[in-house]
Amino acid sequence: MSDAPVVAVRDAAVALDGRPILRGIDLTITQGEVVAVLGANGSGKSTLVRTMLGLVPTVRGEVMLFGTPLRRFRQWRRVGFVPQRSSATAGVPATVWEVVAAGRLSRRPFLRPLRRADRTAINDALGAVGLAGRAKDGCSTLSGGQQQRVLIARALAGEPDLFVLDEPTAGVDLQSQQAFADALGLLVGRGATIVLVAHELGPMAPLIGRTVVMRDGRVAYDGPPIATEHEPEHHHGFHHPDLQRGPADHLPVVASPLDRPSREEHR
Amino acid sequence: MSILDYDFMVRALLAAVFTGLAAPAVGTYLVQRRLALMGDGIGHVAVTGVALGLLTGTSPTITAVLVATVGAVVIEVIRERGRTSGDVALALMFYGGIAGGVMLIGLAGQTTANLHAYLFGSILAISDTDVWVTLALATVVVVVAIGLAPQLFAVAQDQEFAQVAGLRVSVYNIMVAVMAAVTVTVAMRTVGLLLVSALMVVPVATSQQLTRGFRTTLLLAMGLGTAASIGGVVTSFYLPVAPGATIVLIALGGFLAAWPVGLIMRRRQRLSTPFVPWAGQAEHTVVPEEHAHEHGDDCGHTAVEHGDHIDYVHDGHRHAPHGSHYDEH
């Protein structure tokens, strides 16, 4: 494997319909890192991961995946994506198996039927999210959390080296969150790189090795996971001074869900 | 004398079978992307194409294919760029297509009555050449719709995922639009431009009442479309009815028959959906009333999975067996 970083964003700026959304983004993610991208609504965290995948064009700067500029990047089989979406259903019914099988597309030769390796990967992915028994069921009969797990299984089925998830656990029941954290743990064990946009980490928290906090279209903090409830009291206030500028910022102080709600009082 | 001894009936049946296979195949992808009315939009645009053919003295089928394809691609592009205004794009096409057609017919010095055969179909009057064109185009559409099913399915299901999987999303979108345009023009001779969309959408709607998967929906819709087409043509041989309208009415009849079945299946499915177990410690509430019977497989109450046990739905409550009594869940 080459030594190039898995994701490299250099001085990137993104504008949607002429309106600047992200600016001055510099981010390097190396193999095996598990990164959580946090931030308030509208802070640009979702746009950031979508930019990494080329779903949103940059107006300046450069994005590279596995050392290749996005424009020339063709190894999409190495990338698994779970879009921000609460439903796996469309206008026509589809079974769980069919949706997850779409995850093998990047690895299948054109016009070739599923091979044994494909079937194994699909079954393994279903098992990893705890839906092995539901393969033949229609997606619309699943709960919201189970549908989200189907989308995660779809990305898992492609056996990606880089796994990008946009709010995978938003509005998902606890059982599904746990199933999902287990699946992530499996990937971490395989040495995959994971980038995860989240509002709350829940059962995934122990897996996270690095946090990127977005605020107002910029990276406000980039470093080890911040402030959990178990962290010693005296660390507070020194850890990430960048975040603690206080009410001068026009955005709400929802810097990170892991931060204590009443930072000011602890100072 | 058998119905197949008439050449015009053989031609009509051949055209019907191939249209019946192709229209629902494309229709499935349109319905999947919630563009069920796209066939109608293209059909309206094709009216302009037919009028253009009549005006210039070329084959109306060829001009219709060309104009319909341009129209379909324009609809697709507007939909992709404008994001939310897909329905508005369709509406604009509807009106522009019909108005353009009527105006061109007037310019050609003909009356709109000449459009009749194209608006409502004239499958019994179909020529040898038209049958061959229908067969060829329909075959291409069916081969693409089935051969590229995994890709087309992925793109229609989740565009962003498909893009990250390395698929050229816009190419596939345009491909579906062109297939739809070709199908509309092919079916123009069978059911007519105003009813084309019915043959694309109704078999799919019927099919998905009974199926859970995409593949089965697609194949069953193609079967239903073919059955309706053959049924309509055969009926019109024995009865004084228009084949195009009969095909559509048979397809609709199929939907009316399948709908209650689907309704019952969905209701049963919903009732037996497992209750989501609560992670915390539940309060232990014993059901106060005495039970005349023991809940079990044949007690008549709906049994629903709930974590590691079964709940029985009981007059709006959920009773869970707990040792010698029942708990309220």
Contacts between the chains, C-beta under 8 A, distances in Angstrom:
chain1	res1	chain2	res2	distance
A	50	B	160	8.0
A	53	B	163	8.0
A	53	B	164	5.2
A	54	B	163	7.7
A	54	B	164	7.9
A	55	B	160	5.7
A	55	B	163	6.3
A	55	B	164	7.1
A	74	B	166	6.9
A	76	B	164	6.4
A	76	B	165	5.7
A	76	B	166	3.1
A	77	B	166	7.3
A	79	B	164	5.9
A	81	B	160	7.2
A	81	B	161	5.9
A	81	B	164	4.0
A	81	B	165	7.9
A	83	B	158	6.5
A	83	B	160	4.8
A	83	B	161	5.8
A	85	B	158	7.4
A	90	B	32	4.9
A	90	B	33	7.1
A	90	B	34	7.4
A	90	B	156	6.5
A	90	B	157	5.1
A	90	B	158	7.9
A	91	B	31	4.7
A	91	B	32	4.7
A	91	B	33	6.4
A	91	B	34	4.5
A	91	B	36	7.4
A	92	B	28	5.9
A	92	B	31	5.4
A	92	B	32	4.1
A	92	B	204	6.8
A	92	B	208	5.9
A	92	B	214	5.8
A	92	B	217	5.4
A	92	B	218	7.9
A	93	B	208	5.4
A	93	B	211	6.1
A	93	B	212	5.5
A	93	B	213	6.6
A	93	B	214	6.8
A	93	B	217	6.1
A	94	B	153	7.5
A	94	B	157	6.7
A	94	B	213	6.2
A	94	B	214	4.3
A	95	B	212	5.6
A	95	B	213	4.1
A	95	B	214	7.3
A	97	B	213	7.7
A	98	B	153	7.0
A	98	B	213	5.7
A	98	B	214	5.1
A	98	B	215	6.7
A	99	B	157	6.8
A	101	B	150	7.3
A	102	B	150	7.0
A	102	B	153	6.6
A	102	B	154	4.2
A	102	B	157	6.6
A	102	B	158	7.6
A	102	B	161	7.1
A	102	B	162	7.7
A	102	B	165	7.4
A	103	B	165	7.6
A	105	B	150	6.0
A	105	B	151	6.7
A	105	B	154	5.5
A	105	B	162	7.6
A	105	B	165	5.0
A	105	B	166	7.9
A	105	B	167	6.8
A	106	B	165	4.3
A	106	B	166	5.0
A	108	B	150	7.3
A	111	B	147	6.1
A	111	B	148	7.6
A	136	B	212	7.3
A	136	B	213	7.7
A	137	B	212	6.7
A	138	B	212	3.7
A	138	B	213	7.1
A	141	B	212	7.7
A	141	B	269	5.4
A	141	B	273	6.7
A	143	B	273	7.5
A	143	B	276	6.4
A	145	B	276	7.7
A	151	B	158	8.0
A	151	B	161	7.9
A	154	B	161	7.1
A	155	B	161	7.9
A	158	B	165	7.2
A	164	B	164	7.9
A	173	B	276	5.3
A	174	B	279	4.4
A	175	B	276	6.7
A	175	B	277	6.4
A	175	B	279	7.1
